[in-house]
């Protein structure tokens, strides 16, 4: 089964309180990252778990050959702003309604987990956000350290983010538009450097189905690291550490159904 399914199964069966609190996610992570090789016993020998698929260049080129590009992504956006203002607050309000706990970062080493309202008026100056709400202020990292940015305190997956490190903006846009034919694309935001992050709404969908979708995206050039729920994504219409604006090219809040 998928790691998240395994975690839930163990949590439902354990007869004592986990110690430390993230004991089960840690054990599952270790198990899925490596497995005993050929039934080896005694001195432990480990084999690498199955990897993500490689990029299928033929399929990627076929998608790119559609001729669609960044202009088409912009023109397909139901919401477009003609002014030069940053609309970060408006976008985050739509994507995370209510007042959930969010993990926001000015950098990968400077971040905080607070209720959404605590960040009111400051999000445009930030560059990173976890694309799912957090369920507690802090958690434990895999090495046991308490942190406000850990997988153990990240809540259920709300958005699946597709990022590509290679290709032109037009090529990346073509891939996102192709993937949007089978999943609700909510947001496409430029990283302020070389990639476009596509945010797909996925709340409530089973992890095994989402994992299959991510594998398909990886064959088209997506970065598999974005599968990790706690992985930072680019703040929509935020500001990168080099001062570049993380421009939003596509926004469809109507695709958010719950």
Residue pairs with C-beta under 8 A, 6 or more apart in sequence:
1 9
1 208
2 207
2 208
2 211
3 28
3 29
3 32
4 207
5 207
5 208
6 28
6 31
6 32
7 24
7 25
7 28
10 24
10 27
10 28
11 18
11 24
14 24
18 24
20 140
20 144
21 139
21 140
21 152
22 139
22 140
22 150
22 152
25 151
25 152
26 140
26 142
26 152
29 142
29 151
32 49
33 49
34 46
34 47
34 48
34 49
35 46
35 47
35 49
36 44
36 45
36 46
36 47
37 45
37 46
37 47
38 45
38 47
52 215
52 218
52 224
53 215
53 218
53 219
54 219
55 218
55 219
55 220
55 221
56 219
56 220
59 219
59 220
60 175
60 219
60 220
60 221
63 174
63 175
63 178
63 220
64 167
64 171
64 174
64 175
66 174
66 177
66 178
67 174
68 170
68 173
68 174
68 177
68 178
69 169
69 170
69 171
69 173
69 174
70 169
70 170
70 173
70 196
70 249
72 173
72 177
73 173
73 176
73 177
73 188
73 249
73 250
74 80
74 249
74 250
76 177
76 250
77 188
77 249
77 250
77 251
77 252
78 251
78 252
78 253
78 254
79 251
79 252
79 253
80 251
81 87
81 248
86 124
86 237
86 238
86 239
86 245
87 237
87 248
88 123
88 124
88 235
88 236
88 237
88 238
89 120
89 121
89 123
89 124
91 187
91 236
91 237
91 248
91 251
92 102
92 116
92 123
92 129
92 236
93 116
94 253
94 256
95 158
95 159
95 186
95 187
95 199
95 236
95 253
95 256
96 102
96 116
96 133
96 158
98 116
99 115
99 116
99 117
100 115
100 116
100 133
100 134
100 155
101 113
101 114
101 115
101 116
101 133
101 134
101 135
101 136
101 137
101 155
102 113
102 114
102 115
102 116
102 119
102 129
102 130
102 133
102 134
103 111
103 112
103 113
103 129
103 130
103 134
103 148
103 149
103 154
103 230
103 232
104 111
104 112
104 113
104 114
104 119
104 123
104 126
104 128
104 129
104 130
104 235
105 111
105 112
105 126
105 127
105 128
105 129
105 149
105 232
106 125
106 126
106 127
106 128
106 241
107 127
107 128
107 241
108 128
108 232
111 128
111 148
111 149
111 232
112 148
113 134
113 137
113 138
113 148
113 149
113 153
114 137
119 126
123 129
123 235
123 238
124 237
124 238
124 239
125 238
125 239
126 235
126 238
126 239
127 192
127 234
127 235
127 238
127 239
127 240
127 241
127 246
128 232
128 233
128 234
128 235
128 238
129 232
129 233
129 234
129 235
129 236
129 238
130 149
130 154
130 229
130 230
130 231
130 232
130 233
131 158
131 159
131 160
131 161
131 199
131 233
132 154
132 155
132 156
132 157
132 158
132 159
132 229
133 155
133 156
133 158
134 153
134 154
134 155
135 153
135 154
135 155
136 153
137 148
137 153
138 146
138 147
138 148
138 150
138 153
139 146
139 147
139 148
139 150
139 151
139 152
139 153
139 154
140 146
140 147
140 150
140 152
141 147
141 150
141 151
141 152
142 151
147 153
149 230
149 232
150 230
151 228
151 229
151 230
154 229
154 230
156 203
157 202
157 203
157 207
157 210
157 229
158 201
158 202
158 203
159 186
159 187
159 199
159 200
159 201
159 202
159 203
159 233
160 183
160 199
160 200
160 202
160 210
160 213
160 214
160 226
160 227
161 197
161 198
161 199
161 200
161 226
161 231
161 233
162 175
162 176
162 179
162 197
162 198
162 200
162 217
162 222
162 226
163 191
163 195
163 196
163 197
163 198
163 222
163 223
163 226
163 233
164 171
164 172
164 175
164 195
164 196
164 221
164 222
164 223
165 194
165 195
165 221
165 223
166 221
167 175
167 221
169 190
169 196
172 195
172 196
172 221
173 188
173 196
173 249
175 217
175 220
175 221
175 222
176 185
176 188
176 196
176 198
176 250
177 185
178 220
179 185
179 198
179 200
179 216
179 217
179 220
180 198
180 200
182 213
183 200
183 201
183 202
183 213
184 200
184 201
184 252
184 255
184 256
184 257
185 198
185 199
185 200
185 250
185 252
185 255
186 199
186 200
186 201
186 251
186 252
186 253
186 255
186 256
187 197
187 198
187 199
187 236
187 248
187 250
187 251
187 252
188 196
188 197
188 198
188 199
188 248
188 249
188 250
188 251
189 196
189 197
189 199
189 234
189 235
189 236
189 237
189 246
189 247
189 248
189 249
190 196
190 197
190 234
190 246
190 247
190 248
190 249
191 197
191 234
191 240
191 246
192 234
192 239
192 240
192 242
192 244
192 245
192 246
192 247
193 240
193 242
193 244
196 249
197 233
197 234
198 250
199 233
199 236
200 213
201 255
201 256
201 257
202 210
203 257
203 258
204 258
211 227
214 222
214 224
214 226
214 227
218 224
225 231
226 233
234 240
234 246
235 246
236 246
236 248
236 251
237 245
237 246
237 247
237 248
238 245
238 246
239 245
239 246
240 246
